[in-house]
Amino acid sequence: MLYKDEGKRFGLGSFKALGGAYAVRRLVSERLGASMADIRAGQCHEAASAITVTTATDGNHGRSVAWGAQQTGCRCRIYIHAKVSEGRAQAMAELGAEVVRISGDYDESVGVCARDSEANGWLMVSDTSFDGYTAIPRQVMDGYATIAEEAMTQMPTPITHVFIPAGCGGLAAALAAQFWIELGAAKPRFVVVESEHAPCLVRSARRGRRTSVKIRRETGMAGMSCGEVSILAWEVLRRAASHFVTIADNAVAPAMRMLASGRAGGGGVEAGECAVAAPVALIAAACDEKASEAMGLDSQSRVLVIGTEGATDPELYAKMLAGM
């Protein structure tokens, strides 16, 4: 198993740093007619201050959008749902974002954000796509594709399998598409991992069409608590993913402790709740003869797992390591 650690990405703690901030810079560049070089150099802050970007988030994507807004000089309004931790809310506020908490779940926060943005002329920077809204999520996914490009240059031998966590599916689709573009028929098998409490992609795969699920119980893997599949993601994953699986929440904390201890090999890894989803699924599949056979896993397999985040909420991470 090879673990790609996104926990140190740009100091923001997760892979999301590659998507939201990039999309914000692209949007501000297009709105002001300025070059990306000028935007990165901070030469458009005064003009950008009239622009407000928004998003709905479980935490990590909002942090990336807030960071992008801080870099460009535009305003930022972030919508979070009832179960987002105070630590993650504070991290976004410290980057200058106005954080608005709603009483519903993630999918409801997306709806509120979309309605408020349309009413006020704000620019919504979502990492999930829906009817009539695909251009910006595609830019976010373009940023995520960097992970696949890096992996293909970093791996000493070709990868046979990729195990990857999914919420709305944007990351999984971005990486699957990039591997497909670069490798064609030689692309690795993609195993998409969800929480058993938010199996929108599993349900979609079973029905052969994009299908939503009602979140009746929030998963402890906060960034994966999505009941709506991204339109863009489904169009890729329905063709590119080989398997869709779910894992139980009770496996998360033990896996976090295992990685932190270094018992998995390669030294200790600071892996957040969502980051352990892929290793948990791989271990479960490797211990199940039928699953291993179906996925083509054997002693010759070279498996890449995507560790999507570090300790993005240090207080929660410490509690989970302590078994609290």
C-alpha positions as CSV (number, residue, x, y, z in Angstrom):
1,M,0.0,0.0,0.0
2,L,1.2,3.5,-0.9
3,Y,-0.3,6.3,1.0
4,K,-0.5,9.8,-0.6
5,D,-0.6,12.2,2.3
6,E,-2.6,15.4,1.5
7,G,-2.5,16.5,5.2
8,K,0.3,19.0,4.6
9,R,-1.0,20.6,1.3
10,F,-0.2,24.3,1.4
11,G,-0.6,24.4,5.2
12,L,-4.4,24.0,4.9
13,G,-4.5,20.4,5.9
14,S,-6.3,18.7,3.0
15,F,-6.5,18.1,-0.8
16,K,-9.2,20.8,-0.9
17,A,-6.5,23.4,-1.0
18,L,-5.9,22.5,-4.7
19,G,-9.5,23.2,-5.8
20,G,-11.3,26.0,-4.1
21,A,-8.5,28.5,-3.9
22,Y,-7.6,27.8,-7.6
23,A,-11.2,28.4,-8.7
24,V,-11.4,31.6,-6.7
25,R,-8.3,33.0,-8.4
26,R,-9.7,31.9,-11.8
27,L,-13.1,33.6,-11.1
28,V,-11.5,36.9,-9.9
29,S,-9.1,36.9,-12.9
30,E,-12.1,36.5,-15.3
31,R,-14.3,39.0,-13.5
32,L,-11.5,41.7,-13.5
33,G,-9.9,40.9,-16.8
34,A,-6.6,40.5,-15.1
35,S,-4.0,37.8,-15.6
36,M,-3.5,35.0,-13.2
37,A,0.0,36.2,-12.6
38,D,-1.3,39.6,-11.5
39,I,-3.8,37.9,-9.2
40,R,-1.1,35.8,-7.6
41,A,1.1,38.8,-7.2
42,G,-1.7,40.6,-5.2
43,Q,-2.0,43.5,-7.7
44,C,-5.8,43.4,-7.9
45,H,-6.8,43.5,-4.2
46,E,-8.6,46.9,-4.4
47,A,-10.7,46.0,-7.4
48,A,-11.3,42.5,-6.0
49,S,-12.7,43.9,-2.8
50,A,-16.1,44.5,-4.5
51,I,-16.4,40.8,-5.3
52,T,-17.9,38.3,-2.8
53,V,-17.3,34.6,-3.2
54,T,-19.4,32.0,-1.3
55,T,-19.5,28.3,-0.7
56,A,-21.1,25.6,1.5
57,T,-18.8,23.2,3.2
58,D,-18.1,20.6,5.8
59,G,-14.9,22.5,6.5
60,N,-12.0,21.7,4.3
61,H,-13.4,23.2,1.0
62,G,-14.5,26.3,2.8
63,R,-11.0,26.8,4.2
64,S,-9.6,26.6,0.7
65,V,-12.1,29.1,-0.7
66,A,-11.4,31.4,2.3
67,W,-7.7,31.2,1.6
68,G,-8.2,31.9,-2.0
69,A,-10.3,35.0,-1.2
70,Q,-7.7,36.2,1.2
71,Q,-5.0,35.9,-1.5
72,T,-7.0,37.8,-4.1
73,G,-8.5,40.4,-1.8
74,C,-12.2,39.5,-2.4
75,R,-14.8,39.0,0.3
76,C,-15.9,35.5,1.4
77,R,-19.1,34.1,3.0
78,I,-19.1,30.5,4.0
79,Y,-22.2,28.4,4.9
80,I,-21.8,25.5,7.3
81,H,-24.3,23.0,8.6
82,A,-25.3,22.1,12.1
83,K,-22.7,19.4,12.6
84,V,-19.6,21.2,11.4
85,S,-17.2,21.5,14.4
86,E,-16.3,24.8,15.9
87,G,-12.7,24.2,15.3
88,R,-13.3,24.0,11.5
89,A,-15.5,27.1,11.6
90,Q,-12.8,29.0,13.5
91,A,-10.2,28.0,11.0
92,M,-12.2,29.6,8.2
93,A,-13.0,32.7,10.2
94,E,-9.3,33.2,10.9
95,L,-8.8,33.4,7.1
96,G,-11.2,36.4,7.0
97,A,-14.4,34.6,6.0
98,E,-17.8,35.4,7.3
99,V,-19.1,32.0,8.6
100,V,-22.9,31.4,8.6
101,R,-24.2,28.3,10.3
102,I,-27.6,26.8,9.3
103,S,-29.7,24.3,11.2
104,G,-29.8,21.6,8.4
105,D,-27.3,19.2,6.8
106,Y,-24.7,19.7,4.1
107,D,-27.0,19.4,1.2
108,E,-29.3,22.0,2.7
109,S,-26.4,24.4,3.3
110,V,-25.6,24.1,-0.5
111,G,-29.2,25.1,-1.3
112,V,-29.1,28.1,1.1
113,C,-25.8,29.2,-0.3
114,A,-27.0,29.0,-3.9
115,R,-30.2,31.0,-3.2
116,D,-28.4,33.7,-1.3
117,S,-25.7,34.0,-3.9
118,E,-28.2,34.4,-6.7
119,A,-30.2,37.0,-4.8
120,N,-27.1,39.1,-4.0
121,G,-25.0,38.7,-7.1
122,W,-22.3,36.7,-5.2
123,L,-20.1,34.2,-6.9
124,M,-20.7,30.6,-5.6
125,V,-17.5,28.5,-5.6
126,S,-18.9,25.0,-5.0
127,D,-17.1,21.7,-5.3
128,T,-20.3,19.9,-6.2
129,S,-22.2,20.4,-9.5
130,F,-26.0,20.4,-10.0
131,D,-28.4,21.3,-12.8
132,G,-27.3,24.6,-14.4
133,Y,-24.1,24.8,-12.3
134,T,-21.1,23.0,-13.7
135,A,-18.4,25.5,-14.9
136,I,-17.0,26.4,-11.5
137,P,-17.0,22.8,-10.0
138,R,-15.1,21.8,-13.2
139,Q,-12.4,24.3,-12.3
140,V,-12.3,22.9,-8.8
141,M,-11.8,19.4,-10.2
142,D,-9.1,20.7,-12.5
143,G,-7.2,21.7,-9.4
144,Y,-7.7,18.2,-7.8
145,A,-6.2,16.5,-10.9
146,T,-2.8,17.7,-9.7
147,I,-2.8,14.8,-7.3
148,A,-3.0,12.2,-10.1
149,E,-0.3,13.9,-12.0
150,E,2.0,13.9,-9.0
151,A,1.2,10.3,-8.2
152,M,2.1,9.1,-11.7
153,T,5.5,10.7,-11.5
154,Q,6.1,9.6,-7.9
155,M,5.3,5.9,-8.2
156,P,8.3,3.8,-9.1
157,T,6.1,1.2,-10.8
158,P,2.6,1.5,-12.4
159,I,-0.3,1.6,-10.0
160,T,-2.9,-1.2,-10.3
161,H,-5.5,0.1,-7.9
162,V,-6.6,3.4,-6.4
163,F,-8.7,3.5,-3.3
164,I,-10.2,6.9,-2.8
165,P,-12.8,8.5,-0.4
166,A,-15.8,10.3,-1.8
167,G,-18.5,12.7,-0.6
168,C,-20.1,14.2,-3.7
169,G,-17.5,12.5,-5.8
170,G,-15.5,15.4,-7.2
171,L,-12.0,14.3,-6.0
172,A,-12.6,10.7,-7.2
173,A,-13.8,11.8,-10.6
174,A,-11.0,14.3,-11.1
175,L,-8.3,11.6,-10.4
176,A,-10.0,8.9,-12.3
177,A,-10.4,11.2,-15.3
178,Q,-6.7,12.2,-15.2
179,F,-5.4,8.6,-14.9
180,W,-7.7,7.7,-17.9
181,I,-6.5,10.6,-20.0
182,E,-2.8,9.8,-19.3
183,L,-2.9,6.0,-19.3
184,G,-6.0,5.0,-21.3
185,A,-6.7,1.3,-21.0
186,A,-3.7,0.9,-18.7
187,K,-5.3,3.0,-16.0
188,P,-5.6,1.5,-12.5
189,R,-8.8,0.2,-11.1
190,F,-10.7,2.8,-9.1
191,V,-12.4,1.8,-5.8
192,V,-14.6,4.6,-4.5
193,V,-15.2,4.6,-0.7
194,E,-18.2,6.1,1.1
195,S,-19.6,6.2,4.5
196,E,-22.4,3.7,5.1
197,H,-24.5,6.8,6.3
198,A,-24.1,8.7,3.0
199,P,-24.0,6.1,0.2
200,C,-25.1,8.3,-2.7
201,L,-22.6,6.9,-5.1
202,V,-23.1,3.3,-4.1
203,R,-26.9,3.8,-4.6
204,S,-26.3,5.5,-7.9
205,A,-24.1,2.6,-9.1
206,R,-26.7,0.1,-8.1
207,R,-29.5,1.9,-10.0
208,G,-27.4,2.9,-13.0
209,R,-28.3,6.6,-12.6
210,R,-27.5,9.5,-10.4
211,T,-29.4,9.0,-7.1
212,S,-29.7,11.0,-4.0
213,V,-30.0,9.7,-0.4
214,K,-31.4,11.3,2.7
215,I,-28.8,11.8,5.4
216,R,-30.5,10.3,8.5
217,R,-27.4,10.1,10.6
218,E,-24.3,12.2,10.3
219,T,-21.1,10.2,9.7
220,G,-18.1,11.0,11.8
221,M,-16.2,11.4,8.5
222,A,-17.4,15.0,8.2
223,G,-16.2,15.7,4.6
224,M,-18.0,12.6,3.3
225,S,-21.5,13.4,4.6
226,C,-23.1,14.1,1.2
227,G,-26.4,12.9,0.0
228,E,-26.2,14.5,-3.5
229,V,-23.9,13.2,-6.2
230,S,-22.1,15.8,-8.3
231,I,-23.4,15.8,-11.9
232,L,-19.9,16.1,-13.3
233,A,-18.5,13.4,-10.9
234,W,-21.2,10.9,-11.8
235,E,-20.6,11.3,-15.6
236,V,-17.0,10.2,-15.0
237,L,-17.3,7.7,-12.2
238,R,-20.2,5.7,-13.8
239,R,-17.6,4.8,-16.6
240,A,-14.3,5.0,-14.8
241,A,-14.8,3.5,-11.4
242,S,-14.6,-0.3,-11.0
243,H,-16.1,-0.6,-7.5
244,F,-18.1,1.4,-5.0
245,V,-18.0,0.4,-1.4
246,T,-19.0,1.7,2.0
247,I,-17.4,1.5,5.4
248,A,-18.7,1.8,9.0
249,D,-17.8,4.7,11.3
250,N,-16.6,2.3,14.1
251,A,-13.5,1.5,12.0
252,V,-12.4,5.2,11.7
253,A,-10.9,5.9,15.1
254,P,-8.9,2.6,15.2
255,A,-7.5,3.3,11.8
256,M,-6.5,6.8,12.8
257,R,-4.7,5.4,15.8
258,M,-3.0,2.7,13.6
259,L,-1.6,5.3,11.1
260,A,-0.5,7.7,13.9
261,S,1.4,4.9,15.6
262,G,3.3,3.9,12.5
263,R,2.2,0.3,12.8
264,A,1.1,0.4,9.2
265,G,4.7,1.0,8.1
266,G,6.5,4.0,6.8
267,G,6.4,6.0,10.0
268,G,3.5,7.8,11.8
269,V,0.9,9.6,9.7
270,E,-1.4,12.3,11.0
271,A,-4.6,11.2,9.2
272,G,-7.9,12.8,9.7
273,E,-11.3,11.1,9.7
274,C,-11.8,11.1,6.0
275,A,-8.2,10.2,5.3
276,V,-8.5,6.7,6.8
277,A,-11.6,5.7,4.7
278,A,-9.4,4.4,1.8
279,P,-7.0,2.3,4.0
280,V,-10.0,0.9,6.0
281,A,-11.7,-0.2,2.7
282,L,-8.4,-1.7,1.4
283,I,-7.8,-3.7,4.6
284,A,-11.4,-5.0,4.6
285,A,-11.2,-6.0,0.9
286,A,-7.8,-7.7,1.5
287,C,-9.3,-9.8,4.3
288,D,-12.3,-10.9,2.2
289,E,-11.6,-13.5,-0.4
290,K,-14.6,-12.7,-2.5
291,A,-13.9,-9.0,-2.4
292,S,-10.3,-9.5,-3.3
293,E,-11.1,-11.7,-6.2
294,A,-13.7,-9.3,-7.5
295,M,-11.3,-6.3,-7.3
296,G,-8.4,-8.2,-8.7
297,L,-6.3,-7.7,-5.5
298,D,-3.4,-10.1,-5.0
299,S,0.2,-10.1,-3.8
300,Q,1.3,-8.4,-7.0
301,S,-1.1,-5.5,-6.7
302,R,0.4,-2.0,-6.3
303,V,-2.3,0.0,-4.4
304,L,-2.4,3.8,-4.0
305,V,-4.7,5.1,-1.2
306,I,-5.5,8.8,-1.0
307,G,-5.1,10.2,2.4
308,T,-7.3,13.2,1.9
309,E,-6.6,15.2,5.1
310,G,-4.6,15.7,8.2
311,A,-5.8,16.9,11.6
312,T,-8.0,19.7,10.2
313,D,-9.7,19.9,13.6
314,P,-6.8,19.3,16.1
315,E,-9.1,19.1,19.1
316,L,-11.4,16.4,17.5
317,Y,-8.3,14.6,16.2
318,A,-6.9,14.3,19.7
319,K,-10.1,13.1,21.1
320,M,-10.4,10.4,18.5
321,L,-6.8,9.2,19.1
322,A,-7.6,9.1,22.8
323,G,-10.7,7.0,22.1
324,M,-13.1,9.6,23.5
